[in-house]
C-alpha cells in the first residue's frame, strides 16, 4: 500500500476525527499542493473554463456494447448510471499523471487513455489548491489542470466537493492552513459552500456526477460521541439544491461515510469478517430519511477487521457484498464505493498476491451490483509502489502502467454497467466472474493449480489472474 494511501486508510479506520491525526494526514496534501503551484502556473481566475468534453461513455458505444456482451439484465452497476458506465475507476490525489517531466507523464497519460474509466478529483487538497482563498475570489488554476488531465485521458469525470476554504471553516480569508483542511464548514458558511459547489458545476459543465464531502471530515460530535449527521445532511441538502439549479441533470450523491469495524459494540451488520460501526450505519439511515434528493449513495471502507484480514484476505472481501446487501435493504439508489481497501495497513504481500486480492474484491463488487468502485491514489514518490496504477512520474523512466491499472481497465472493458453476469462452475480455490463472452479467473492460492472452470481445464500459477473467452 502506498504511504499516502496507507495514511488515508488509517484515517478511514477511525470511528471519529482526531485533530492530531487529521494534521498528519493533510500535511502531505498541502505541501504537495504548494509544490504543484510553483511548478505549474495556473490560468488566471478569470480565464474561461476548459473546453467541455464529450462524455467518454458516448464514444464508440456500439463497439463496446458488442465486445462486452451486454445483456438485457442489469447485474453490474446501477442502471441509472447508464448502459456504458465503466463502474471502475480511481481518485486522483497529490501525485498523479500530471506530475513530472513530459516523457513519464505522457507515458502515464497514454496508458490511462487506453480505456475510459471513472476519474475522481476533489476541489481542494489531494492535488488541487484552495479554489476560493477569500470570499468571491476564485482560483481554479490547479483544479483546471486536473480536469484537463481527465479530459486528455478520456476519463469519465467525477468531482468530490471537499474540502472547504479556510475562511469557511474558521480560518482567515486569504490564508490556507493545514489545521483547517479536514474541518467542516461552519454552519453560517453552508450557503457559501453551496455557492462554491455551484460555481464549480458552472465552470465544468461536462461533469455530471458529484460526491458531497469526504468521510464526514469535521462532522464528529465529541459530546455525543457520534457523527453529526444532522449537520452533514443540512450541508448536503444546500449543496444538492444548488447543483440542481445549475443543471437538473447533474447526479449528486452522499453521504460518503466510512463503514468500518468496531468490535464489541452492538451492530445490525456483522459477519465472519467483523462488525460494522453502528454509528456509521445510523448516519446513512438519517441521511436517507432527510435528504432533499440523491442519485446515488456513497460509502467507503476496508475489508480488514480488528482481527486483521479475517477469516483470510479473500473471505474478508465478503464484507463488501454484505455492506451492499445492507444498503439494498435501505434504498434502491445505486451504490458507490468512493474508497475501498483490501490489504492490511501494514503489508508485506507480493505484487501477485495483492493483485489477486484486488481482482477478487472487484468480483465482489460486480456480483453485489455496486455502481462505482473508486481506487484511491494512483501513484506515489517511491521506486517501488505496491498497488499503484503506474510508476512514479517524477523519475525519467516513470509513468509505466502497472498490473493494477491493466486490471481496472479490463474490468471496465468486460464488466461495465449493464453487463449480464452468468454463473459458471468452479472450485472454491478460485474466484470467477463471467459474462456471455468473457470470464476472469483468479487463483487464491500461493501455489500452481489445474482446475476445471466452466467445463475447461485451466492451468494457473500462484495467485494468477487469467482472462478467458467463453
C-alpha positions, -999 to 999 in steps of 0.1 A, spaced: 0 0 0 14 34 -9 24 57 20 -3 82 11 -30 56 7 -19 40 40 -22 73 58 -57 79 44 -66 42 51 -57 46 87 -79 77 89 -108 57 74 -103 30 100 -110 55 128 -146 59 141 -141 96 148 -119 125 137 -89 131 159 -72 165 154 -36 153 156 -43 126 131 -60 150 107 -29 172 109 -7 143 99 -29 133 71 -32 167 55 5 177 56 15 158 25 -15 170 6 -10 207 14 28 207 9 23 188 -24 -2 214 -35 23 242 -28 49 223 -49 23 219 -77 15 256 -79 52 265 -80 59 240 -108 28 249 -128 14 284 -133 -23 280 -134 -46 302 -155 -59 335 -142 -91 330 -122 -110 350 -149 -100 326 -177 -128 307 -193 -133 271 -183 -117 242 -202 -134 231 -234 -163 209 -225 -155 173 -232 -178 147 -248 -186 121 -222 -163 91 -230 -191 66 -224 -208 81 -255 -178 74 -277 -177 42 -297 -207 29 -277 -218 3 -302 -183 -12 -303 -181 -15 -265 -216 -30 -263 -206 -56 -288 -173 -66 -273 -186 -66 -237 -215 -89 -245 -240 -67 -227 -273 -84 -219 -307 -70 -211 -304 -77 -173 -285 -50 -154 -265 -70 -129 -233 -49 -128 -237 -14 -116 -269 7 -113 -290 11 -144 -294 48 -138 -257 53 -143 -261 44 -180 -255 13 -200 -219 21 -208 -210 34 -173 -175 19 -166 -182 12 -129 -144 11 -122 -121 40 -117 -98 59 -94 -94 91 -74 -65 115 -82 -46 125 -51 -14 146 -45 7 126 -70 -8 118 -104 0 117 -141 5 154 -143 35 155 -120 69 154 -136 86 158 -170 68 153 -203 82 118 -211 70 100 -180 37 119 -178 30 113 -214 36 76 -209 12 75 -179 -15 95 -197 -13 73 -228 -17 42 -205 -47 57 -188 -63 67 -221 -64 32 -234 -97 25 -218 -121 51 -203 -126 47 -165 -141 69 -138 -117 96 -126 -125 115 -95 -109 148 -83 -115 168 -51 -120 205 -54 -94 213 -26 -65 192 -15 -54 160 -30 -37 178 -58 -58 209 -60 -53 242 -43 -78 264 -24 -104 273 -51 -118 303 -31 -90 318 -9 -112 346 1 -150 352 -3 -158 357 -40 -122 354 -52 -117 322 -71 -85 304 -82 -93 274 -103 -58 271 -118 -48 237 -103 -83 223 -105 -85 233 -141 -52 214 -147 -66 182 -132 -98 184 -151 -78 189 -183 -58 158 -174 -91 139 -171 -102 152 -204 -69 143 -222 -71 108 -208 -107 102 -218 -118 98 -182 -154 98 -171 -152 128 -147 -164 128 -111 -159 157 -86 -158 153 -49 -170 185 -32 -143 186 -4 -126 203 12 -137 238 23 -117 270 21 -102 281 54 -124 311 59 -155 288 57 -141 266 85 -130 292 110 -97 303 94 -86 336 80 -95 347 45 -66 347 21 -47 320 40 -46 283 36 -35 264 67 -31 227 74 -53 227 105 -84 237 86 -80 212 58 -102 185 73 -126 208 91 -162 210 80 -176 245 71 -192 264 99 -230 264 97 -230 301 89 -210 292 57 -231 263 45 -246 285 18 -212 298 9 -200 263 3 -231 255 -17 -224 286 -38 -188 274 -44 -202 240 -55 -225 257 -80 -196 278 -93 -176 245 -98 -206 230 -117 -209 261 -139 -171 260 -147 -171 223 -156 -204 217 -174 -192 183 -187 -190 169 -151 -223 152 -144 -215 133 -111 -208 150 -78 -200 135 -44 -207 158 -14 -178 159 11 -154 132 22 -157 107 51 -177 131 73 -144 151 79 -151 175 107 -186 162 114 -179 141 145 -197 153 176 -173 148 205 -200 154 231 -224 128 217 -196 105 205 -212 100 172 -213 115 137 -232 148 135 -253 135 106 -279 163 111 -253 190 103 -239 170 73 -274 165 59 -281 202 62 -249 209 42 -257 182 17 -292 195 11 -280 230 4 -253 217 -20 -278 194 -37 -303 222 -43 -275 245 -56 -262 219 -81 -297 210 -93 -304 247 -100 -273 248 -122 -284 217 -141 -311 193 -130 -294 165 -149 -264 167 -125 -261 135 -105 -255 140 -67 -246 115 -40 -236 112 -4 -231 107 25 -195 92 19 -192 79 54 -168 50 62 -183 17 72 -157 4 95 -151 -23 120 -160 -16 157 -156 -48 178 -176 -53 209 -204 -29 200 -239 -38 190 -245 -36 153 -271 -46 128 -245 -56 103 -219 -82 112 -204 -114 98 -173 -136 99 -153 -106 86 -162 -84 117 -189 -60 130 -197 -26 114 -198 5 135 -235 12 141 -228 49 142 -219 50 105 -250 29 97 -271 54 117 -256 83 97 -266 66 64 -301 59 76 -306 95 88 -293 109 56 -316 87 35 -346 98 55 -339 136 55 -321 143 22 -338 165 -4 -328 141 -30 -300 119 -43 -290 100 -74 -266 75 -56 -254 66 -21 -217 67 -13 -197 48 13 -161 37 18 -144 11 38 -118 -17 42 -121 -54 43 -96 -55 72 -112 -60 106 -98 -56 141 -86 -91 138 -68 -84 106 -77 -100 73 -103 -124 88 -110 -152 82 -84 -146 55 -77 -119 29 -101 -134 3 -130 -143 25 -127 -109 43 -138 -94 9 -173 -107 16 -177 -77 38 -181 -55 7 -210 -77 -5 -226 -76 29 -225 -38 31 -241 -37 -4 -268 -61 7 -275 -40 38 -277 -8 16 -301 -26 -7 -325 -30 22 -323 7 30 -326 22 -5 -328 14 -42 -302 41 -51 -271 30 -70 -242 21 -46 -209 39 -49 -177 30 -31 -156 62 -30 -127 43 -15 -121 6 -9 -91 -11 8 -84 -47 5 -50 -52 22 -37 -47 57 -24 -13 69 10 -29 73 15 -51 43 43 -73 30 24 -91 2 39 -99 -32 26 -79 -62 9 -111 -74 -9 -117 -41 -20 -81 -39 -34 -80 -74 -52 -113 -69 -69 -99 -38 -77 -67 -57 -93 -87 -86 -113 -108 -61 -126 -76 -44 -137 -63 -78 -155 -96 -84 -174 -90 -51 -185 -55 -62 -196 -68 -96 -217 -97 -81 -233 -74 -55 -242 -48 -81 -221 -18 -70 -224 10 -95 -190 25 -89 -157 14 -72 -131 41 -70 -95 31 -63 -76 56 -40 -43 72 -50 -28 61 -83 9 68 -76 34 78 -50 70 90 -49 89 58 -42 105 35 -67 85 5 -55 48 11 -52 26 -19 -43 -8 -14 -58 0 18 -77 -16 22 -112 16 34 -128 52 40 -118 64 73 -103 62 101 -130 88 122 -111 116 100 -124 128 98 -161 117 62 -167 84 66 -148 48 66 -160 47 29 -169 14 11 -164 13 -14 -136 -9 -45 -132 -35 -27 -111 -42 -3 -139 -45 -31 -165 -68 -50 -142 -91 -20 -137 -92 -13 -175 -100 -50 -182 -129 -48 -158 -141 -16 -174 -139 -33 -208 -157 -65 -200 -178 -56 -170 -193 -21 -174 -227 -13 -160 -255 -34 -175 -233 -65 -182 -253 -97 -178 -235 -120 -154 -236 -157 -158 -228 -184 -133 -201 -209 -141 -189 -240 -122 -155 -236 -105 -138 -250 -74 -136 -229 -42 -98 -223 -47 -105 -198 -75 -128 -168 -78 -146 -164 -111 -167 -136 -128 -183 -144 -161 -205 -129 -187 -216 -144 -220 -184 -138 -239 -157 -135 -213 -146 -145 -178 -119 -137 -154 -104 -165 -131 -83 -157 -100 -62 -183 -82 -65 -176 -45 -36 -199 -36 1 -194 -34 7 -225 -55 0 -236 -90 -33 -252 -97 -51 -271 -125 -88 -265 -122 -120 -272 -140 -137 -238 -148 -168 -237 -169 -160 -271 -183 -125 -262 -192 -92 -273 -178 -72 -242 -167 -36 -242 -155 -29 -213 -131 3 -201 -115 3 -189 -79 -22 -160 -75 -25 -158 -113 -53 -139 -129 -65 -153 -163 -89 -137 -188 -106 -164 -209 -130 -164 -238 -163 -184 -234 
